[in-house]
Amino acid sequence: MSEGLPSLTALAGAWTIARVIRHADGNENRFDGTARFTWSGPRLIEDEEGFLTVSDGRPPVRATRRYIWAQEGARLEVMFHDMRPFHTVPLGTARPETTFLCPPDRYEVSYDFSRFPDWSSEWRVTGPRKDYRMVTSFARST
């Protein structure tokens, strides 16, 4: 069994991603695409690009997102594209968990690095207008 993600360096490169978003009302959306982690000084820039398919039958739409990852000792700091703090990922554990509060919403994430380089994240998002689970699987692109 893996002891978790060893360092920020292990994320560098290209990944294929598959994301399923299951809403409490039964609707399910999918995102299929790529994530590229590229160096910018001591940080990694995560750029996701792909297509979002919603359950109402509309054609898929192009979707992108960007995060900034930095290593601070035995943890990774994940920031939004504008450098606002998002959440912290402890290193050295196969299944780290953390929470991000954005009142009135709560975002709880569990990472699974136990089969790295394949890895995943599972978000549970709740709030007055939000109630969904989002599972993203990452596989190293060749």
N, C-alpha and C positions, 0 to 999 in steps of 0.2 A: 504494500500500500504506500502511496506517495505521502510525503510529509508536507505537501502543499506546494504552492508556487514558490520557487527559490528566490526570485528577484524580478525586478522590472524588466531586465534584459530578456527574460524568457518570453515575454509577450511580443517583442519586436517582430515585425513581419506581417504576412498576409494570412487572413483567416476566412473561411467560409462560415457564414452564420445562418441559422434558422431560428426564428422567433415565433412563438405562439402566444397570443394574448387572449386569455379566457375571461370574459366579463361575467359577473354574477348573474346577469339576466340571460345567460346562455349564448350570447353572441361570441364568436371566435374570429379573431383577425390573425393574419400571418404576415411576417416580414421575412423575405429571403434575399440574401445579398452577401456582401463582403465587409470585413473590417480590416483596415490597414493601420498598424501601429508603427509610426515613423518617428525617428529621433528629431527633436528640436532642442539642442543643447542637452541638458541632463534630463529632460522630460520626454515622454512619449505622447504623441498626438494620435488619438484613436479617431479615425474617420470611417463611419459606416455609410454604406450606400447600397441601395437595393430597391425592392418593390414591396409595397404594403397592399395586401389583399384584404378587403373587409367582407364581412359575411352577408352584406345586403345585395351582393351581385354586381356592384359597380366594377368597372375595369380597375386593375391594379394601378396604383400611383407611385411615382418615384419618391423615395424618402431618403433623407440623410440626417445624420447627427454627428456631433463632434464632442469628444471629452479629452481632457488633459490628465495624464497619469504621471506622478512623481514618486520616487522612493525616498522615504524619510526613515532611516534606520530599519527597523523590523516591520514597517508598515508601508502600504501604498496609499497615497493621497489622490483621490479622484476629484477632478474639478470640472465644472461646466466649461464650455468653450470660452467664456469671458473671464475665466479664472476664479469664479465664485466657488467656494468649497461645496462639494457634493457629499462624499462619504469616504471613510477610511477602511482599507482592507488589510487586516493583519497577515503578515507572512508567516510561514512555518507551520501552518495548519491546513489540512486537506479541505476542510469545509468551514471557512470563516463566515461569520454573520455580522451584520451591522444594520443600523437604522438611520434614515434621513428624515428629519421632521421639516415639513413645509406647511405650517398651519394654514388651514385646518386639516391638511392631509398628512398621512404617515406612510413612508416607504420603507419596507423591511426587505433586505436582500440576503440571500444565502448563496455563496459561491461554492462550486464543487471542482476542486483541482485534483481529486484523487486519481484520475486517469490522464493527467496531463501528459502530452500536449492537448488532448481533448479535454474541454472544460465547459462549464455552464454557469449561468446565473439564474436565480429564481427570485423574482420580485413579487411581493404581496403589497398591493397599494389599496389603502382605504381612506375614505373621507366622505364628506357630505354628498359629493357628486361622483365619487370614484369608488369602485369595488372590483378589482381585477387581479389576476395572476399573470405574470409574464415570464415565460421560460425561454432563455436564449442558449442555444448550443453552439460552441465554437470548435471548429476543426481546422488544423493547419492546412493551408492551401499549398499545393505542390507546384 
